[in-house]
């Protein structure tokens, strides 16, 4: 996928490459990555589009075509829904955003909300920079998180008023002196650090224990980080909102 994201890859193509039946390939792929092959491919394409928007002067239409979309309208809609901002605005802001909004549509689900607490553990023998902690309905960091927090570094976190549902805690960080815009697991340096826990069920009678998330190097089997990252000039206290 990373090598051929601009081509019109089908499930049959990918299963044939893996020497699996289509159904077995889809099942194993989801077990390993947490999402379907189609969702993963779409994320890889949008990640490539983020990089092209920042590093080239190609038009949005040209980038849309280069990453495998036949409709620039479809590309722009999916980009905004996944990254959080339109392609043109993403380019104007240098790949960053000043605020990470949360998805308030799920507020009030059920009769009880909880505060999810835990700790992000630093990678051994490595320095991690600012840490984003987000709560998502799927195992991919895209769109608006249900709840999120930005930490100055690894350590304790708290996500208040978590509504009832099934969620994933997804964490990412980058080295302080690295490229924080588009973490790429196919590039050895700088190493993006990620972590995940889930699915976590929050119900009416659920007591959620503290959730510890160790940071580790991002793998090529981890879903790409699609969210536009927080502007490093912003402080955590002003980083998130509705």
Secondary structure as GFF3:
##gff-version 3
##sequence-region A 1 242
A	DSSP	alpha_helix	11	18	.	.	.	ID=ss1
A	DSSP	alpha_helix	22	33	.	.	.	ID=ss2
A	DSSP	alpha_helix	37	55	.	.	.	ID=ss3
A	DSSP	alpha_helix	60	66	.	.	.	ID=ss4
A	DSSP	alpha_helix	72	83	.	.	.	ID=ss5
A	DSSP	alpha_helix	87	92	.	.	.	ID=ss6
A	DSSP	beta_strand	96	97	.	.	.	ID=ss7
A	DSSP	beta_strand	100	101	.	.	.	ID=ss8
A	DSSP	three_ten_helix	104	106	.	.	.	ID=ss9
A	DSSP	beta_strand	114	121	.	.	.	ID=ss10
A	DSSP	beta_strand	131	136	.	.	.	ID=ss11
A	DSSP	beta_strand	147	151	.	.	.	ID=ss12
A	DSSP	beta_strand	156	162	.	.	.	ID=ss13
A	DSSP	beta_strand	165	174	.	.	.	ID=ss14
A	DSSP	beta_strand	192	202	.	.	.	ID=ss15
A	DSSP	beta_strand	211	214	.	.	.	ID=ss16
A	DSSP	beta_strand	216	217	.	.	.	ID=ss17
A	DSSP	beta_strand	229	230	.	.	.	ID=ss18
A	DSSP	three_ten_helix	236	238	.	.	.	ID=ss19
A	DSSP	beta_strand	240	241	.	.	.	ID=ss20
###
